Amino acid sequence: MMNHVSIEPRCVCRLAGALVLISALGGCGKAPAPAAAAAAPEVVVQTLAERSTELPLEIVAEIKAFREVEIRPRASGLILQQYFQPGQRVKAGQPLMLIDTRAYDEAVVDAQAALAESEANLARARQDVSRYAPLLVDNAIPRQTYDQAVAQEKATGAVVQARRSGLERAQRDRSYTQVVSPIAGQIGLQRIEVGALATAGQTVIATVSSLDPMVAYFNVPETAYLAHVKQLQAAGRTPDKAAADAAPIELILADGSHYPQPGRFDFADRALDSATGTLTLRAVFPNPNDVLRPGMNVRVRVVSRVEPHAILVPQKAITELLGKQFATVVGADNKASQRAVRTGARLGDQWLVEDGLKAGEVIVVDGLQKARPGTTVKPVPAAASAAVAASSASQP
């Protein structure tokens, strides 16, 4: 007769636990596989070098017409006719408006009559002198009579000259009733309508502006002016010679685009503005396509000075933190470190470094997030990185 052995559930659980423990103890004799060493991250670097660089200065400027004239009549009267359309191109001497001529016509007629009267008196006085001259030789008339005739002739001749000038003045005033454009250019909106009364020298009829060339007025700070003068003195150059040899001036429009026509210096004010401490300058720009218009707000870019030992770094290589600027430098041991720098002018997509970096040092220009201070990196020159990127882009 067989004996059945019953095993309680608690014993089953203890047996399973013992087996697990034995397996764990058996595995302790084997060492875990070592983790593979992490590869140094690749970063794009650039070796700094000094180079001579022109430092431009961008200044807000205002575009104005090279010549702009407010047209005022030189005769008073009612406006009878208008010969121009607002905004059209006009030529020098082109008629613009006609003022009532009746009063001036009457003045011309009066002047002509006065001149004719004086000329008749002069003719009679000359006849008297011609008649008295032979009688004086024979002592047929007193000397006094002859002298009076000669004096009368001279006085009448003076009256004729005065009245001839009066006639010319009346005719000139009559010509002023036709208002003409003094310059060639584009005329604006009329400021007075037909039928209104115009006053000589006061009423503005319209404004005419020349459009080619145009000028840009801008103000440079006193410090920039002094730096420019010192640079000229160091080079032994005179301001006149420097202005003649100055680099062309660039013009940047309101939308950020560059005006295709370069400009040149044309005028510098005789004195600085004491209120703003600036010197007013003017540059002339060709405007063959009428792109520039008076009143436009633009920026002019001028070369303020030349830095012979400039160090330029890409803007993306500079980080800012709490108002300070930093660059990541890679040492000879390929370890990255953070360096505080001070930048100056911005030249395109680069910063001019004024302090903190020197020629020969290597900085990270791409991959800053992988080059934390103290990290060993694998530097890749920027030129080699660009070549690899170009090759990858050419692959299908």
Buried (B, 14 or more C-beta within 10 A) or exposed (E): EEEEEEEEEEEEEEEEEEEEEEEEEEEEEEEEEEEEEEEBBBBBBBBBEBEEBEBBBBBEBBBBBBBBBEBBBBBBBEBEEBEBEEEEEBEEEBBBBBBBBEBBEEBBEEBBEBBEEBBEBBEEBBEBBEEBEEEBEEEEBEEEEBEBBBEBBEEBBEBBEEBBEBBEEBBEBBEBBBBBBEBBBBBBEBBBEEEEEBEBEEBEBBBBBBBBBBBBBBBBBBEBBEBBEEBBEEEEEEEEEBBEEEBBBBBBBEEEEEBEBBBBBBEEEEEBEEEEEBBBBBBBBBBEEEBBBBEBEBBBBBBBBEBEEBBBBBEBBBEEEEEEBBBBBBEEEBBBBBBEBEBEBEBEEBBBBBEBBEEEBBBBBBBBEBBEEEBBBBBBBBEEBEEEEEEEEEEE
